[in-house]
Amino acid sequence: MEVRLQGITKRFGSLVAIDKTSLSIEGGEFFTLLGPSGCGKTTLLRVVAGFTRPDFGKIFFGNENINRLPPHKRETGMVFQNYALFPQMDVFDNVAYGLRARRVPHEELQSRVNEILDKVQLKELAHRFPSQLSGGQQQRVALARALVICPRVLLMDEPLSNLDAKLRISMRQEIRKIQKELGITTLYVTHDQEEAMSISDRIAILNLGKVQQVGTPSEIYFHPKNRFVAEFTGTSNLLEVAVLGYDPDQQLVHTDFKGNSMLIRYPQRPLQNHLLLLLRPEWIKIARDRQDNPVNLFSGIVLSSTFVGSMVKYQIKAFGDQLLILEVQDPQDYEMKREGESLFFRFDADRPVVIASREDL
Amino acid sequence: MIRRFLGIWNLILLAALIILFLSVIYPMASIFLASFTSPETNQFSLENYQKIFHLPFYLRCLRNSLWVSTLAMILSLIIGIPFGFFVSRFHFPGKSVIKTLGTLPLILPTFIGAEAWILLLGRNGWFTQLLNAVGVRLPSIYGWKGIVLVFTLQFFPYVFLMVSAAMTTIDKSLEESARNLGANPFRVFRTVTLPVMMPAIVAGALIVFYLSIENFGVPVLIGEGFKVLAVQAYNEFISELGGNPSMAGALSMVLVMITLLVALTQKYWVERKSYAMSSLRPPDIIRLKPFPTFCIWLFCVSVVFLSLFPFFVVIVSSVTKSRGPVMYFGQFSLKNLASAFQIAPRPILNSFFLATTATLIGVVFGLGVSYLVVRRKGPVTYLLDMLIILPLIIAGTVLGIALAATYNKGMIVLTGTWMILVLAYFIRKVPYSIKTTSSVLQQIDVSVEEASINLGVPPVRSFLKVIVPVMLPGIAAGAIMMWVTTLAELSSTIVLYYGPWSTMTVQIFQYVGSGDFGLASAYGTILIVSVLIPLFFLQRFLGKELTSAL
């Protein structure tokens, strides 16, 4: 089922929770709304579920406008952050609740509930009560309860935020697997960028009630459209450089950052005199010494170093007073530096991403 | 559909506001106006208030009311604070039984306590005669001493409950850090424990003061010539019957001003001073050496014994041979109980019928109001939330006078019907129902309801299907509290009842007045048993302490 939102606006008093937001989610797609708390992502989910009425805008399931459809007739399956299991009912009755509301015949109900409980590996616990289940098990019940009614859209509101880190990772793989098997259109809300990247087909980044960017996880990571997306989707080094000249043959921009010359590959002559460059920590390499490669080679002083085995993470000071974060995977001997030591670093001319957005400068 | 859904709750909101308007606001406004009219000319006048504040008789009523209430409050603190401290901080044998029995006086009707002390220490009292025989003369139980005695013994549990609740919410680390910073145990108590408990102590004291000043049964039975406001308002109302309740209205207003002041102090001082603490580790329960333990035990047992002994006396009296005010203790007789049950069962049936009707209405109303107040926050529900406190701060006599005076003429005539009794009971006791249901509702996350709606069940049906079942124990607790306190309600009944709709409480009141203690005790016993049985069920089958509904 395709879901389309057109120009949705929702105000709570003077606060604009959602500001003229339009999104289109394809059938069978796993679509995530990602953003910091208060960005409007949960409100948007509740607009789709029908618990919040937008002030303006239209919601479509397929070609059907569902603005006037009350929440209990929307056929969405929602998984709540706190699971919202009915405490007085056992697992079976919780899952069967929606089917009973639809007057599904007894035999069909039995088989559908058992089938879904099997899928979420809860068959043995069918007669336990929510209070007797662990967090992860409650999560599965909530998922099964939402899925068993074969909803047109599956809605998930930070479903993993109450689980511990390890369980969160295994649950997200499981959710992803079940979602693909059933091919159900899913709208997922989270504030955890790693979770969003690992689980989604596409992600919409929200901030202050506005969609900042929509794209696949890699598009968003490698080509953020603005400063906010760049910073929210991972650790970022952002440098504002001045354009000195352009070499169309090699497609290189000659730039200057605080008196240091940098070469950046860019397909056309930049229109602005300044560019915002994004350098992810793992894109920067540590050089053995000054002679290694004279292009984009600089030095800095280690402020802190964190060694976690597979990787070492540095915070360094370079270009005078600029802080940079560096991550070295599988570090070699010469790449191990201590606080106060100086090091040389470089990056390839085609590594930095030029953030096109004008207002971030 | 969403519009219709909102419509249903808006309709319930409107109904709740109308009910509150008709049962509290309009009647109170009309006696407020009546209090400013002259009884002779029916013109606007301040003469009623001039009389109250100038005639020595009325001034004495006011002073008497304040005197007994203040004294009862102080004595309740003197008993209640150590009692609460001991049961929450120290080990001693039989503690849980003592704690449970210690809360019982709250539920037992105060005027039965008064009756019992008359039976023991009154003119023909058992003790009085026993001591007279050996030549000892006790000071008279009648007047303010008796009133204060009964109030203290029945109301101290409020202080003890507040204190022990506050004691267990203090986190252990608080006192430990004070010790760690170099304070000795006494200093810790004075500088940390006591200030943290202060709001609870003041809250308990205010409740005792309020209950004492609004009480009608105890001063009317044991006070004799000692007149207090609640009793005098009733007397004035009876003598003004049919006319404009101007003097009764003015006395009522004075009483309302005092109770309002108490309520405002509670709301704006106590609630502001209260420290919200999430206690992770409640303080250790201390095991003292045998002798101090014995002293604590003796204190608590004596207090509980003194406060419950009167009810035991009434039960014994009900099966004792009697002739008028003279009880033949030791001589067994079922005559009193038999005549209560066989000759005049009507008051018993009346009490049950009225209490049950008022409770049923109260449960439905309480459910609706709780839902509105907890789930549909907005300016109008906020107003509802404020208004619902009103019945709590209006003395029973005052509400009775207001209702009787308002509905004896005009469009709606209820005075002289049983419906006015149900209305008074409902509005006076519905806060119990609202309090218990809304506190359970607050613990149920909105998303549980939304989950049900999301799965295809319409909103109101979702509420009934998934929320109400979870709330049932809370609803039952509120209903039981409403029912037992309605059964024991005297102050508004005495103003509003008429001939055939006399209740058990009225019978007890009248038989004590006419000195027929045998029959009074018989009805008293039936009332005590009727109150204790549901409480037993509440505790046994719902696992709820009676205090959960207070």
Contacts between the chains, C-beta under 8 A, distances in Angstrom:
chain1	res1	chain2	res2	distance
A	49	B	450	7.7
A	49	B	454	6.1
A	50	B	2	7.8
A	51	B	450	5.7
A	51	B	453	7.7
A	53	B	2	6.8
A	68	B	1	7.8
A	69	B	1	7.8
A	70	B	1	3.8
A	70	B	2	5.2
A	70	B	5	7.0
A	70	B	458	7.4
A	70	B	459	7.9
A	71	B	2	7.9
A	71	B	450	7.5
A	71	B	453	4.9
A	71	B	454	6.2
A	72	B	453	4.7
A	72	B	454	7.2
A	72	B	455	7.7
A	72	B	456	5.2
A	72	B	457	5.8
A	72	B	458	5.2
A	72	B	459	7.1
A	72	B	462	7.5
A	73	B	1	7.4
A	73	B	456	7.3
A	74	B	454	7.9
A	75	B	456	7.5
A	76	B	454	6.3
A	77	B	454	7.1
A	77	B	455	7.7
A	78	B	450	7.3
A	78	B	451	6.8
A	78	B	454	4.4
A	80	B	447	4.2
A	80	B	450	7.2
A	80	B	451	6.1
A	81	B	447	7.4
A	82	B	445	5.8
A	82	B	447	6.0
A	84	B	445	6.3
A	84	B	447	3.8
A	84	B	448	4.6
A	84	B	450	6.8
A	84	B	451	4.0
A	85	B	448	7.6
A	85	B	451	7.8
A	86	B	448	6.4
A	86	B	451	7.5
A	86	B	452	7.3
A	86	B	466	5.0
A	86	B	470	7.8
A	87	B	448	7.7
A	87	B	470	5.9
A	88	B	466	7.7
A	88	B	469	5.0
A	88	B	470	5.5
A	97	B	452	7.0
A	97	B	455	5.5
A	97	B	457	7.8
A	98	B	455	3.4
A	98	B	456	5.6
A	101	B	455	5.9
A	101	B	456	4.3
A	101	B	457	4.6
A	102	B	456	5.9
A	142	B	451	8.0
A	145	B	451	7.5
A	145	B	455	7.0
A	146	B	454	7.7
A	146	B	455	7.9
A	149	B	455	6.2
A	149	B	456	6.9
